[in-house]
């Protein structure tokens, strides 16, 4: 009798273990794709608390981060070169308040449907000579889950800040893409 009870308990345990293992596999398969940072506030925190402290020597003075109004086509075009915001949820730009620094950090939050296309268009459209008397000599971008970071400025500056981005992103994002050098 004890052997029969033990066999039933063992069989039930194996059945429950198998069912649990299957449901875990299904949960992984059904997991939603990585979506990037959930809010503008978290983007600004990522830039100012995770990236900039790790590239302090390369951040221009009086750097400020702002959220762009996507309904203001002129502002979006000035900062990003983009004329179409389809698939874009938000854009945060960080630049120096002093106009003599050719530096821009653009963080684009997408809806995930056409991130690669937006990254390409952003790289082709952004204006490296939008400032008076100065220009960016290097432009690089990277995908972080469904978000995009584009940095333009001096070559060593872009490399250092992009390095800080990818290092910080490794702890916050599921997928950190390859850095794409657009210019320089």
C-alpha positions in Angstrom: 0.0 0.0 0.0 2.8 2.4 0.9 4.5 1.7 -2.4 1.3 2.4 -4.3 0.9 5.8 -2.5 4.5 6.7 -3.1 4.2 5.8 -6.8 1.0 8.0 -7.1 2.8 10.9 -5.4 5.8 10.5 -7.6 3.7 10.4 -10.7 1.8 13.5 -9.7 5.0 15.3 -8.9 6.4 14.5 -12.4 3.2 15.5 -14.1 3.2 18.9 -12.2 6.9 19.4 -13.0 6.3 18.8 -16.7 3.3 21.1 -16.7 5.2 23.9 -15.0 8.1 23.5 -17.4 5.8 23.7 -20.4 4.1 26.8 -19.1 7.4 28.5 -18.5 8.5 27.8 -22.1 5.2 29.2 -23.3 5.6 32.3 -21.2 9.1 33.0 -22.8 7.7 32.4 -26.3 4.8 34.8 -25.6 7.0 37.5 -24.1 6.5 40.9 -25.6 9.4 42.4 -27.5 11.6 44.8 -25.6 10.1 48.3 -25.7 12.8 50.7 -24.5 12.4 53.2 -21.7 8.7 53.8 -20.7 8.7 57.6 -20.1 10.4 60.9 -21.0 11.4 61.2 -17.4 13.2 57.9 -17.5 14.9 58.9 -20.7 16.1 62.2 -19.1 17.3 60.3 -16.0 19.1 57.8 -18.2 20.9 60.6 -20.1 21.7 62.7 -17.0 22.4 60.1 -14.4 23.6 57.0 -16.3 25.4 58.4 -19.4 26.7 61.9 -18.7 28.5 61.0 -15.4 30.5 58.4 -17.3 31.7 60.9 -20.0 32.0 64.0 -17.9 35.1 65.3 -19.8 33.2 65.3 -23.1 29.9 67.0 -22.1 29.7 70.7 -23.1 28.9 73.2 -20.5 25.3 74.2 -19.7 23.9 71.0 -21.3 20.1 70.8 -21.0 17.7 68.0 -22.0 14.3 68.9 -23.4 11.3 67.0 -24.7 10.3 68.0 -28.2 6.7 68.8 -29.0 6.0 66.4 -31.9 3.2 68.7 -33.2 5.8 71.4 -33.7 7.2 70.3 -37.1 9.7 73.1 -37.3 11.3 72.2 -34.0 11.4 68.5 -34.8 13.0 69.3 -38.2 15.5 71.7 -36.6 16.7 69.2 -34.0 16.4 65.9 -35.9 16.0 66.7 -39.6 12.9 64.5 -39.6 9.8 65.7 -41.4 7.7 62.6 -40.6 7.1 61.5 -37.0 5.1 58.3 -37.8 6.1 55.6 -35.4 7.7 58.0 -33.0 6.2 58.4 -29.5 8.6 61.0 -28.1 11.9 62.7 -28.7 14.3 64.0 -26.1 17.2 66.3 -27.1 20.2 67.2 -25.0 22.4 70.1 -26.2 24.5 72.9 -24.8 22.8 76.1 -24.0 25.9 77.8 -25.4 25.6 77.9 -29.2 29.4 77.6 -29.9 29.4 73.8 -29.2 28.6 71.5 -32.0 27.0 68.8 -29.9 23.6 67.0 -29.9 22.3 63.9 -28.1 19.0 62.8 -29.6 16.9 60.1 -28.0 14.0 58.9 -30.0 11.3 56.7 -28.4 9.5 54.7 -31.1 6.5 52.5 -31.1 8.7 49.6 -32.3 7.1 49.1 -35.7 9.8 50.7 -37.8 12.7 51.5 -35.5 15.5 50.5 -38.1 13.8 52.7 -40.7 13.6 55.7 -38.3 17.2 55.2 -37.3 18.3 55.3 -40.9 16.2 58.3 -41.7 17.4 60.2 -38.6 21.0 59.6 -39.6 20.4 60.8 -43.1 18.4 63.8 -42.1 20.1 65.3 -39.1 22.0 68.5 -39.9 25.6 68.5 -38.6 26.0 72.2 -39.5 22.9 73.6 -37.8 24.9 75.8 -35.5 26.5 79.2 -36.2 30.2 78.9 -36.9 30.6 75.3 -35.8 29.8 71.9 -37.1 29.7 68.3 -36.0 32.4 66.1 -37.5 31.0 62.8 -36.4 27.5 61.3 -36.2 26.8 57.9 -34.7 23.6 56.1 -33.7 22.5 53.0 -31.8 19.3 51.1 -31.2 18.3 50.4 -27.6 15.4 47.9 -27.7 12.8 50.0 -29.7 14.5 53.3 -29.0 17.3 55.1 -30.9 20.1 57.3 -29.7 22.0 59.6 -32.1 24.9 61.6 -31.0 26.8 64.2 -33.1 29.8 66.3 -32.2 33.6 66.0 -32.3 34.8 62.5 -33.1 36.4 61.8 -29.7 33.4 63.3 -27.9 30.9 61.1 -29.9 33.0 58.0 -29.2 33.3 58.7 -25.5 29.6 59.5 -25.0 28.4 56.6 -27.2 30.6 54.3 -25.2 28.9 55.6 -22.0 25.5 55.0 -23.6 26.2 51.4 -24.6 27.8 50.6 -21.2 24.8 52.1 -19.3 22.3 50.5 -21.7 23.7 47.0 -21.1 22.1 47.2 -17.6 18.8 48.7 -18.7 17.9 47.3 -22.1 17.3 43.8 -23.4 18.9 44.6 -26.8 21.7 47.0 -27.5 22.4 47.2 -31.2 25.6 47.9 -33.0 26.8 51.5 -33.2 26.3 52.9 -36.7 28.7 55.6 -37.8 26.8 57.9 -40.1 29.5 60.6 -40.5 33.2 60.6 -39.5 
